[in-house]
Amino acid sequence: MGLQWNEFELPGKKLPQWKRTFAVDQETGQVFVAAALTGDAEYLVWACASSDGMPTYTRNDHYYVPAEWMASEFSHTKPMCEAITAAADN
């Protein structure tokens, strides 16, 4: 099946397109978001996700990690991850 890539909008925030991009695994429904949304270096977030055994993806030289994992490990991203996951469900 693969991944379906989409973009989201956050009113009041200007983010580059790649940061607004998310993916949905068509088989599992798992949502992947840009690792850079944490505010930390995205490769470090990717490394943490990888070491936790999480699936990760790269697109256009940017890392994407599971939204649920990111919200758990980087609690300040939880509202954004929940909003993106809700957008993915629509």
Long-range contacts (C-beta under 8 A, 24 or more apart in sequence): 1-25, 1-26, 1-27, 2-26, 3-32, 3-57, 5-59, 6-87, 6-88, 8-83, 8-84, 8-87, 10-80, 10-83, 18-59, 18-60, 18-62, 21-59, 21-62, 21-64, 22-64, 22-67, 22-84, 22-87, 22-88, 23-57, 23-59, 23-64, 24-88, 25-55, 30-55, 30-66, 30-67, 30-68, 31-66, 31-67, 31-68, 31-81, 31-84, 31-85, 31-88, 32-56, 32-57, 32-64, 32-65, 32-66, 32-67, 33-64, 33-65, 33-66, 33-67, 33-70, 33-80, 33-81, 33-84, 34-62, 34-63, 34-64, 35-62, 35-63, 35-64, 35-65, 35-70, 36-62, 36-63, 37-70, 37-77, 37-80, 37-81, 38-70, 38-74, 38-76, 38-77, 39-76, 40-74, 45-70, 45-74, 48-73, 49-73
